[in-house]
Amino acid sequence: MKQSRRRFTKGFVMALLLVPGPRLSAQVTAELDAFWTEVSRTVESGDFVGYAATYHPDAVVIFGDTTQPISEALAGWEAGFDDTRTGLLEASVDFRFSERRNDASTAHETGIFRYSAFSPADDGSIQYVHFEALLVKKDRWVMMMEFQRDAATEAEWTALGSEE
């Protein structure tokens, strides 16, 4: 029995080592870049409907230790989109990645986003946030999970360099 278990374990480990890991496809990465560009566009223009469409209807968002359906998070964010669309707020979001894994229909993206919001009533703010996202592609890419892990620093953002 012990011998059999060792053979199985050794064989299983060898199989894991020999199976190629996920590869980045240039085409898929370009599609994902277009996805993140669209997310940025919707935030900057206040296009709430377009922004909501970047998520799967059953998506989950995680803020540190708290999870909630994306529908609840979107309800809380909608007023900010309205303010942006009507000119009461200037908002933008940019993304830089520290790790990207994908295949033709799934992706896991890790990095930092920089969200800025300014209004005539205040000096505004810039937030840097470590995040992870799981995406799937059916007819288009949509986010299944957004994990806003914790605050990042401007230095960490700068260290990731430009995606352009």
C-alpha positions in Angstrom: 0.0 0.0 0.0 2.8 2.4 0.9 4.7 1.6 -2.3 1.6 2.2 -4.3 1.0 5.5 -2.7 4.6 6.6 -3.3 4.3 5.7 -7.0 1.0 7.6 -7.3 2.5 10.7 -5.6 5.7 10.5 -7.7 3.6 10.1 -10.9 1.3 12.9 -9.9 4.1 15.3 -9.2 5.8 14.4 -12.5 2.6 15.0 -14.4 2.3 18.4 -12.8 5.9 19.3 -13.8 5.5 18.1 -17.3 2.1 19.7 -18.1 2.7 23.2 -19.5 1.4 26.0 -17.4 -1.0 28.7 -18.7 0.5 30.6 -21.6 -0.1 34.2 -22.4 -1.6 34.6 -25.8 -0.7 37.9 -27.5 -4.2 38.0 -29.1 -5.9 37.3 -25.7 -3.7 39.8 -23.9 -4.7 42.4 -26.6 -8.3 41.6 -26.0 -7.9 42.0 -22.2 -6.0 45.3 -22.8 -9.1 46.5 -24.8 -11.3 45.3 -21.9 -9.4 47.5 -19.4 -9.4 50.4 -21.8 -13.2 50.1 -21.9 -13.4 50.1 -18.1 -11.3 53.3 -18.0 -13.5 54.9 -20.7 -16.7 54.2 -18.8 -15.3 55.6 -15.6 -14.0 58.7 -17.3 -17.2 59.4 -19.2 -19.6 58.4 -16.4 -21.1 55.6 -18.5 -22.7 53.5 -15.8 -24.5 51.1 -18.1 -21.3 50.5 -20.0 -19.3 50.0 -16.8 -21.9 47.6 -15.4 -21.7 45.6 -18.6 -18.0 44.8 -17.9 -19.2 42.5 -15.1 -20.9 39.1 -15.3 -24.3 39.4 -13.7 -23.3 37.0 -11.0 -19.9 38.7 -10.3 -18.6 39.1 -6.8 -16.6 42.0 -5.5 -14.3 41.7 -2.5 -13.1 44.7 -0.4 -10.5 43.4 2.0 -12.5 41.0 4.2 -15.9 41.8 2.9 -17.7 40.2 -0.2 -20.8 41.3 -1.9 -22.6 40.7 -5.2 -21.6 43.2 -7.9 -25.2 44.3 -8.1 -24.9 45.8 -4.6 -21.5 47.4 -5.3 -22.8 48.9 -8.5 -25.8 50.4 -6.7 -23.4 52.2 -4.4 -21.2 53.5 -7.2 -24.0 54.7 -9.5 -24.2 58.2 -8.0 -20.5 58.8 -8.7 -21.1 57.8 -12.4 -24.0 60.2 -12.5 -21.9 63.0 -11.1 -19.1 62.3 -13.6 -21.6 62.2 -16.5 -23.1 65.5 -15.6 -19.7 67.2 -15.0 -19.9 67.5 -11.2 -17.0 65.1 -10.8 -13.9 64.3 -12.9 -13.0 60.6 -12.4 -10.5 58.3 -14.0 -9.1 54.8 -13.5 -5.9 53.3 -14.9 -4.5 49.8 -14.5 -1.0 48.3 -14.3 -0.3 44.6 -14.0 2.2 42.6 -12.0 0.9 39.2 -13.2 -1.3 38.1 -16.1 -2.5 34.6 -16.8 -4.9 33.7 -19.5 -6.1 31.3 -22.1 -8.7 31.6 -24.8 -11.6 31.9 -22.4 -10.3 32.6 -18.9 -8.0 35.2 -17.3 -6.5 36.1 -13.9 -5.1 39.6 -13.7 -3.2 41.0 -10.8 -1.9 44.5 -10.4 -2.7 48.0 -9.1 -5.4 50.4 -10.2 -5.2 54.2 -9.8 -8.5 55.8 -9.2 -8.8 59.6 -9.1 -11.8 61.8 -8.5 -11.9 65.5 -8.4 -14.8 68.0 -8.0 -14.9 71.8 -7.8 -16.0 71.4 -4.2 -12.8 69.6 -3.0 -9.2 68.9 -3.9 -10.1 65.4 -4.9 -8.2 62.2 -4.2 -6.1 59.6 -5.8 -6.3 56.1 -4.6 -3.9 53.2 -5.5 -5.3 49.8 -4.9 -3.8 46.3 -5.2 -6.4 44.2 -7.1 -7.0 40.8 -8.7 -9.6 40.1 -11.3 -11.0 36.8 -12.7 -12.5 37.2 -16.2 -14.3 34.8 -18.5 -15.0 35.1 -22.2 -18.3 34.0 -23.7 -19.1 36.4 -26.5 -17.0 39.1 -24.8 -14.8 39.4 -21.7 -16.5 40.0 -18.4 -15.3 40.1 -14.9 -16.5 37.3 -12.6 -14.6 38.5 -9.5 -12.9 41.7 -8.5 -10.7 41.6 -5.4 -9.7 45.0 -4.1 -7.0 43.6 -1.7 -5.5 46.6 0.0 -4.1 50.1 -0.5 -1.0 50.4 -2.7 1.5 53.2 -2.7 2.4 55.6 -5.5 5.9 54.0 -5.4 4.5 50.6 -6.0 2.4 52.0 -8.9 5.5 53.6 -10.4 7.5 50.4 -10.0 5.1 48.5 -12.2 5.9 50.9 -15.1 3.7 52.0 -17.9 1.5 49.6 -19.8 1.9 51.7 -22.9 
